[in-house]
Amino acid sequence: MTTLAFSCPLISDKIFNRKPEAPFRLQRVGDCTLAAQEWTVDAVNTVTRDWICPISSSCYIFRAQVKRPNDHPLDVVLKMDISGWRREALTHEAEIYQGAARDLCGDVIPAFYGCFQAEMKSMIVTCLVLEDCGEPMKKPVDKMNGDFQIELLQTVNRLHKKGLAHGDLYPRNILVAEGHPVLIDLEMSTPHQCGLRMKLIPGAMAPSQQEFGCDELHDLICRMGLWRSNVLSFCEAYVAKNCIESVEELKSYIPTEDPKYRPAFEKKAEFLWEMILEERRLTYGTDKDPWDQKRVDYVVRGKGPETSDVSTSVLAEPLA
């Protein structure tokens, strides 16, 4: 049985209230990629609180090293709950790593080395041992470069193809490893049947979640700012682009109190109408009213417009 022994003073003394010479040992739960012998947690570098669950101050994340005698140390991240508040969440996360997401470990999610548990003062201590594989994002997703954004979307799509939604796709759960995204914290991951049916065309009009087919990817793309808004401001009114049927309808928003400004407003309305038509062509392959029945032909899988040129498109291939 593989065990994990905590002997470094920072953890043994501050958390387990034990002296280093009497290490606290946790037993493996489920599968484990560490060899079937005792590993010692050593050389803890940093300690941070995990505030995802604010009702508990007993869940810690450590960057550390684990080692066995006469072997090279292994850089890891320890995700540990010492009160039992997060035991179910951490065991669920371990099941994801060992189950549906197993093939992605060490690639787009960290390598998973095992889940360990032990009883301490009538409470169950749970610890996940994961690969230390990157640094947290220092900028929001809309400030990252286009290549990183698209690789992140493809990474999420790979997770979806395994039947899983991440459930918490925010910068705190995205690492950057040599310029590539790595997803962490699968506590909130749930079964997911991805209904993605549209290609991502940067600069196109934002489709609805229903049209796009995948809420998680739709939300992430919107936060990246890769689509244009469906709403425009004209003559102190906010107009839904997908409800405008003609330039005359757009001109109906022009105020009538001061006729001398009407020619300028009409010129702007014509410019905005051409912009709307161009966005519709880019998004749906047609400049017709997007609520027309024919729209269905442009959103079903495989029938949407092709991306123009790989050099001018952020996506070399569709997500689907």
C-alpha positions as CSV (number, residue, x, y, z in Angstrom):
1,M,0.0,0.0,0.0
2,T,1.4,3.4,-1.0
3,T,1.6,5.9,1.8
4,L,2.3,9.6,1.9
5,A,4.3,10.8,4.9
6,F,4.4,14.4,6.0
7,S,7.6,15.1,7.9
8,C,8.4,18.7,6.9
9,P,8.0,21.2,9.9
10,L,5.7,23.6,8.0
11,I,3.0,20.9,7.5
12,S,3.6,18.6,10.4
13,D,3.8,21.2,13.1
14,K,1.4,23.9,11.8
15,I,-1.3,21.7,10.4
16,F,-1.0,18.2,12.0
17,N,0.5,19.4,15.3
18,R,3.1,16.7,15.1
19,K,6.9,16.9,15.3
20,P,8.8,16.1,12.1
21,E,10.3,13.0,13.7
22,A,6.8,11.5,14.0
23,P,5.4,12.0,10.5
24,F,1.7,11.9,9.8
25,R,0.9,9.2,7.2
26,L,-2.0,9.0,4.7
27,Q,-3.0,5.9,2.9
28,R,-3.7,5.6,-0.8
29,V,-7.4,5.7,-2.0
30,G,-8.1,4.2,-5.4
31,D,-5.5,4.1,-8.2
32,C,-2.1,5.7,-7.7
33,T,0.8,6.2,-10.1
34,L,3.4,6.5,-7.4
35,A,5.3,3.3,-6.7
36,A,3.9,1.0,-4.0
37,Q,6.0,2.3,-1.2
38,E,6.2,5.3,1.1
39,W,6.8,8.7,-0.3
40,T,7.8,11.6,1.9
41,V,6.5,15.2,1.4
42,D,9.5,17.5,1.6
43,A,10.6,21.0,0.6
44,V,7.3,22.8,0.8
45,N,7.7,26.0,-1.2
46,T,4.5,28.0,-0.8
47,V,1.2,27.7,1.0
48,T,-2.0,29.4,-0.1
49,R,-5.5,29.2,1.1
50,D,-8.1,27.8,-1.2
51,W,-11.1,30.2,-0.9
52,I,-13.4,28.4,-3.4
53,C,-15.2,27.2,-0.2
54,P,-15.2,30.2,2.1
55,I,-17.0,28.4,4.9
56,S,-13.9,26.3,5.5
57,S,-10.5,27.7,6.3
58,S,-9.0,24.2,6.5
59,C,-8.4,23.5,2.8
60,Y,-4.8,24.2,1.6
61,I,-2.9,24.1,-1.6
62,F,0.8,23.5,-1.3
63,R,3.6,23.4,-3.9
64,A,6.0,20.8,-2.6
65,Q,8.2,17.9,-3.5
66,V,7.7,14.2,-2.8
67,K,10.6,11.8,-2.7
68,R,11.6,8.3,-1.8
69,P,15.1,7.2,-0.6
70,N,17.8,7.4,-3.2
71,D,15.5,8.8,-5.9
72,H,15.0,12.2,-7.5
73,P,12.3,14.4,-5.9
74,L,9.1,15.0,-7.8
75,D,7.6,18.5,-8.0
76,V,3.9,18.3,-7.1
77,V,0.9,20.3,-5.9
78,L,-0.9,19.0,-2.8
79,K,-4.5,19.9,-2.5
80,M,-5.5,19.1,1.1
81,D,-8.6,19.2,3.2
82,I,-8.0,18.6,6.9
83,S,-11.5,19.0,8.4
84,G,-13.7,16.9,6.1
85,W,-15.6,19.9,4.7
86,R,-14.3,19.3,1.2
87,R,-13.8,15.5,1.3
88,E,-16.6,14.7,-1.1
89,A,-15.5,17.4,-3.5
90,L,-11.9,16.2,-3.5
91,T,-12.8,12.5,-3.9
92,H,-15.1,13.5,-6.8
93,E,-12.2,15.4,-8.4
94,A,-10.0,12.3,-7.9
95,E,-12.6,10.1,-9.6
96,I,-12.6,12.5,-12.6
97,Y,-8.8,12.2,-12.9
98,Q,-8.9,8.5,-12.6
99,G,-12.0,8.0,-14.8
100,A,-13.3,10.0,-17.8
101,A,-10.3,12.5,-17.9
102,R,-7.6,9.9,-17.5
103,D,-6.4,10.2,-21.1
104,L,-5.9,13.9,-20.7
105,C,-3.8,13.8,-17.6
106,G,-0.3,15.2,-18.2
107,D,-1.5,17.0,-21.3
108,V,-4.3,19.5,-20.9
109,I,-4.9,18.7,-17.2
110,P,-2.2,17.9,-14.6
111,A,-0.9,14.4,-14.2
112,F,-2.7,12.8,-11.2
113,Y,-0.5,10.9,-8.8
114,G,-3.1,9.7,-6.3
115,C,-5.6,10.5,-3.6
116,F,-4.6,9.8,0.0
117,Q,-6.7,9.8,3.2
118,A,-6.2,9.3,7.0
119,E,-8.2,9.9,10.1
120,M,-7.1,12.6,12.5
121,K,-9.0,13.5,15.6
122,S,-12.2,11.9,14.4
123,M,-11.9,13.8,11.1
124,I,-10.9,12.5,7.6
125,V,-7.9,14.2,6.0
126,T,-7.9,14.0,2.2
127,C,-5.0,15.0,0.0
128,L,-4.7,15.0,-3.8
129,V,-1.3,14.8,-5.3
130,L,-1.0,16.5,-8.7
131,E,1.7,17.5,-11.1
132,D,3.1,21.0,-10.6
133,C,2.7,22.0,-14.2
134,G,2.5,25.8,-14.6
135,E,1.8,29.2,-13.3
136,P,-1.5,31.0,-12.8
137,M,-2.8,33.3,-15.5
138,K,-1.7,36.9,-14.8
139,K,-4.3,38.4,-17.1
140,P,-8.0,37.8,-17.8
141,V,-8.8,35.7,-20.9
142,D,-9.7,38.7,-23.0
143,K,-6.2,40.1,-22.6
144,M,-4.4,36.9,-23.6
145,N,-3.1,36.6,-27.1
146,G,-5.3,35.0,-29.8
147,D,-3.3,31.8,-30.1
148,F,-3.6,31.1,-26.4
149,Q,-7.3,31.9,-26.5
150,I,-8.0,29.4,-29.3
151,E,-5.8,26.7,-27.7
152,L,-7.8,27.2,-24.5
153,L,-11.1,26.7,-26.4
154,Q,-9.7,23.6,-28.1
155,T,-8.5,22.3,-24.7
156,V,-12.0,22.8,-23.2
157,N,-13.5,21.1,-26.3
158,R,-11.2,18.1,-25.7
159,L,-12.6,17.8,-22.1
160,H,-16.1,18.0,-23.5
161,K,-15.3,15.2,-25.9
162,K,-14.6,13.0,-22.8
163,G,-18.1,13.8,-21.6
164,L,-17.1,16.4,-19.1
165,A,-17.9,20.1,-18.5
166,H,-15.3,21.9,-16.4
167,G,-17.9,24.0,-14.5
168,D,-15.6,26.7,-13.3
169,L,-13.6,28.2,-16.2
170,Y,-12.0,31.3,-14.7
171,P,-8.4,32.4,-14.6
172,R,-7.8,31.0,-11.1
173,N,-8.4,27.5,-12.7
174,I,-6.2,28.0,-15.8
175,L,-2.5,27.6,-15.7
176,V,0.0,28.6,-18.3
177,A,2.7,26.0,-19.0
178,E,5.3,27.2,-21.5
179,G,2.7,29.3,-23.2
180,H,0.0,26.5,-23.3
181,P,-3.2,26.4,-21.2
182,V,-3.7,23.7,-18.5
183,L,-7.0,23.3,-16.7
184,I,-7.0,22.6,-13.0
185,D,-9.6,22.2,-10.2
186,L,-12.1,19.7,-11.6
187,E,-14.2,19.7,-8.4
188,M,-17.2,21.2,-10.2
189,S,-16.8,19.0,-13.3
190,T,-20.1,17.4,-14.4
191,P,-21.2,15.0,-17.1
192,H,-21.6,16.8,-20.4
193,Q,-23.0,16.0,-23.8
194,C,-21.6,18.8,-25.9
195,G,-24.1,20.0,-28.5
196,L,-21.6,22.3,-30.3
197,R,-22.8,22.9,-33.9
198,M,-21.2,26.1,-35.1
199,K,-17.8,27.1,-36.1
200,L,-16.1,29.9,-34.3
201,I,-15.6,32.8,-36.6
202,P,-13.9,35.7,-34.8
203,G,-15.5,39.0,-35.5
204,A,-18.9,37.5,-36.4
205,M,-22.1,38.4,-34.6
206,A,-22.5,36.5,-31.4
207,P,-25.0,33.6,-31.8
208,S,-27.3,32.7,-28.9
209,Q,-26.3,29.9,-26.6
210,Q,-29.0,27.7,-28.2
211,E,-27.7,28.3,-31.7
212,F,-24.1,27.7,-30.7
213,G,-25.0,24.5,-28.8
214,C,-22.6,24.7,-25.9
215,D,-23.2,27.0,-22.9
216,E,-19.7,26.6,-21.4
217,L,-17.8,27.4,-24.6
218,H,-20.3,30.2,-25.5
219,D,-19.7,31.9,-22.2
220,L,-15.9,31.5,-22.5
221,I,-15.9,32.9,-26.1
222,C,-18.0,35.9,-25.0
223,R,-15.6,36.6,-22.1
224,M,-12.7,36.5,-24.6
225,G,-14.4,39.2,-26.7
226,L,-14.1,37.2,-30.0
227,W,-17.6,37.9,-31.1
228,R,-19.3,41.2,-31.9
229,S,-22.2,42.3,-29.7
230,N,-25.7,41.7,-30.9
231,V,-26.7,45.2,-29.7
232,L,-25.8,48.5,-31.2
233,S,-26.4,52.0,-29.9
234,F,-28.2,54.4,-32.4
235,C,-29.9,57.7,-31.7
236,E,-29.9,57.1,-27.9
237,A,-31.5,53.8,-28.4
238,Y,-30.2,50.2,-27.9
239,V,-31.1,48.2,-30.9
240,A,-31.0,44.4,-31.2
241,K,-29.2,43.7,-34.5
242,N,-31.0,40.4,-35.1
243,C,-34.4,42.1,-35.0
244,I,-33.7,44.7,-37.6
245,E,-35.2,43.8,-41.0
246,S,-34.3,46.8,-43.1
247,V,-32.4,50.1,-43.2
248,E,-35.8,51.8,-43.1
249,E,-36.6,50.2,-39.7
250,L,-33.2,51.4,-38.4
251,K,-34.0,54.9,-39.7
252,S,-37.3,54.9,-37.7
253,Y,-35.2,55.5,-34.6
254,I,-34.0,58.9,-35.9
255,P,-35.6,61.7,-33.9
256,T,-37.9,64.0,-35.7
257,E,-37.5,67.1,-33.5
258,D,-34.6,68.6,-35.5
259,P,-34.7,67.8,-39.2
260,K,-31.4,69.4,-40.0
261,Y,-29.5,66.5,-38.4
262,R,-31.6,63.8,-40.2
263,P,-29.2,63.5,-43.3
264,A,-26.3,62.7,-41.0
265,F,-28.3,60.2,-39.0
266,E,-29.6,58.5,-42.2
267,K,-26.0,58.2,-43.5
268,K,-25.0,56.6,-40.2
269,A,-28.1,54.2,-40.3
270,E,-27.0,53.1,-43.8
271,F,-23.5,52.5,-42.6
272,L,-24.8,50.4,-39.6
273,W,-27.1,48.5,-41.8
274,E,-24.2,47.5,-44.1
275,M,-22.3,46.5,-41.0
276,I,-25.2,44.3,-39.8
277,L,-25.5,42.6,-43.2
278,E,-21.7,41.9,-43.3
279,E,-21.9,40.4,-39.8
280,R,-24.8,38.2,-40.9
281,R,-22.9,37.0,-44.0
282,L,-19.9,36.2,-41.8
283,T,-22.0,34.4,-39.2
284,Y,-24.7,32.7,-41.2
285,G,-23.6,32.9,-44.8
286,T,-26.6,35.0,-45.7
287,D,-27.7,38.6,-45.2
288,K,-31.3,37.6,-44.7
289,D,-33.2,38.2,-41.5
290,P,-31.5,35.7,-39.1
291,W,-34.9,34.7,-37.7
292,D,-35.8,33.4,-41.2
293,Q,-36.5,29.7,-41.3
294,K,-33.6,29.3,-43.7
295,R,-31.3,30.2,-40.9
296,V,-31.5,26.6,-39.8
297,D,-29.4,25.6,-42.8
298,Y,-26.5,27.7,-41.6
299,V,-26.3,26.6,-38.0
300,V,-26.5,22.8,-38.3
301,R,-23.2,21.0,-38.2
302,G,-21.2,21.0,-41.4
303,K,-23.4,23.5,-43.3
304,G,-22.1,26.8,-41.8
305,P,-19.9,29.1,-43.8
306,E,-16.3,28.1,-44.1
307,T,-13.7,30.2,-42.3
308,S,-12.1,32.4,-44.9
309,D,-8.3,31.8,-44.8
310,V,-6.3,30.1,-42.1
311,S,-3.9,33.0,-42.0
312,T,-6.7,35.5,-41.3
313,S,-8.8,33.2,-39.1
314,V,-7.9,32.5,-35.5
315,L,-9.2,29.0,-35.9
316,A,-7.4,26.7,-38.3
317,E,-10.2,24.2,-37.9
318,P,-13.7,24.2,-36.4
319,L,-14.1,23.4,-32.7
320,A,-16.7,20.7,-33.5
